[in-house]
Amino acid sequence: MNLLAIGIGGFVGAILRYSVGKWIPATNGFPVGTLLINLAGCLFLAWFFTITAKRWMINPQLKLAIGTGFTGAFTTFSTFSVETLNLIVHQQFLIALIYLLLSVGGGIGFAIIGAKLATFNIQQSKGGAE
């Protein structure tokens, strides 16, 4: 049952990732779409895991479908890595460095924001008591 949940979530996440990637193309060689996808995924996953750990009791298969399946398929470390390599191969070193720093630093930053948003949501739903 866990594999089915992950598969269904992954199916939806992969389609959304492909669609967003097509909707937001690279700009002057800079992979904007992948960056935004990965940053959104970092924000969402940290928010989701924080709020489900502290406040929402959800079915474990649904948590797997959303966290591992959907978010795992929506975000993409492999595409980030290949795009960075392609920038380096094409001697776009500054763009590669900026992309690397924004992806890693931004990903961690957005994960922190996601966790803080979940904590804020929890506090607001309890009337500010926590």
C-alpha positions in Angstrom: 0.0 0.0 0.0 2.9 2.4 0.7 4.4 1.9 -2.7 1.0 2.6 -4.3 0.6 5.8 -2.3 4.1 7.0 -3.3 3.5 6.1 -6.9 0.3 8.1 -7.1 1.9 11.1 -5.4 4.9 10.8 -7.7 2.7 10.6 -10.8 1.0 13.9 -9.9 4.3 15.6 -8.8 6.1 14.6 -11.9 3.4 15.9 -14.2 3.3 19.2 -12.3 7.1 19.5 -12.3 7.2 18.9 -16.1 4.4 21.5 -16.6 6.0 24.2 -14.4 9.4 23.5 -16.1 7.8 24.1 -19.5 5.9 27.2 -18.3 9.0 28.8 -16.8 11.9 28.3 -19.3 15.6 29.1 -18.8 16.5 32.8 -19.1 19.9 33.5 -20.7 21.0 30.0 -19.8 19.9 30.4 -16.1 17.5 27.5 -15.2 14.8 29.6 -13.5 12.1 26.9 -13.6 14.2 24.3 -11.9 15.3 26.8 -9.2 11.8 27.9 -8.5 10.5 24.3 -8.4 13.2 23.2 -6.0 12.8 26.2 -3.7 9.0 25.8 -3.6 9.5 22.1 -2.8 11.9 22.9 0.0 9.4 25.4 1.5 6.4 23.0 1.1 8.1 19.9 2.4 9.5 21.6 5.6 6.0 23.1 6.2 4.2 19.9 5.5 6.5 17.7 7.7 6.5 20.2 10.5 2.7 20.7 10.6 2.0 17.0 10.3 4.4 16.2 13.1 3.1 18.8 15.5 -0.5 19.4 14.6 -2.3 17.4 11.9 -2.8 13.7 12.3 -3.0 12.3 8.8 -3.0 8.9 7.4 0.6 7.6 7.0 0.0 6.6 3.4 -1.3 10.1 2.6 1.8 11.5 4.3 4.0 9.2 2.1 2.0 10.1 -1.0 2.4 13.9 -0.4 5.8 14.0 1.2 7.8 11.3 -0.6 5.8 10.8 -3.7 4.5 14.2 -4.8 7.3 16.4 -3.4 10.0 13.9 -4.3 8.8 13.8 -7.9 8.1 17.6 -8.1 11.6 18.6 -7.0 14.7 17.4 -8.8 18.3 17.3 -7.5 19.4 15.4 -10.6 18.2 18.1 -13.0 19.8 20.8 -10.8 23.1 18.8 -11.0 23.0 18.3 -14.8 22.0 21.9 -15.4 24.9 23.1 -13.3 27.3 20.7 -15.1 26.0 22.0 -18.5 26.6 25.6 -17.4 30.2 24.7 -16.4 30.8 22.8 -19.7 29.6 25.9 -21.6 31.9 28.0 -19.6 29.1 29.9 -17.9 31.0 29.8 -14.6 29.4 32.8 -12.9 25.9 31.6 -13.8 26.7 28.1 -12.5 28.1 29.5 -9.2 25.0 31.8 -8.7 22.7 28.9 -9.5 24.6 26.6 -7.1 24.5 29.2 -4.3 20.8 30.1 -4.8 19.8 26.4 -5.0 21.6 25.2 -1.9 21.4 28.4 0.2 17.9 29.2 -1.0 16.7 25.6 -0.4 17.9 25.7 3.2 16.5 29.1 3.7 13.1 28.2 2.2 13.0 25.0 4.3 13.6 27.2 7.4 10.8 29.5 6.3 8.5 26.6 5.7 9.1 25.2 9.2 8.5 28.6 10.7 5.3 29.1 8.7 4.0 25.8 10.0 4.8 26.7 13.5 3.1 30.1 13.0 0.0 28.3 11.6 -0.1 26.0 14.6 0.2 28.9 17.0 -2.5 30.8 15.2 -4.9 27.9 15.2 -4.3 27.6 19.0 -5.0 31.2 19.5 -1.4 32.2 19.9 -0.7 29.9 22.8 2.5 28.0 22.4 
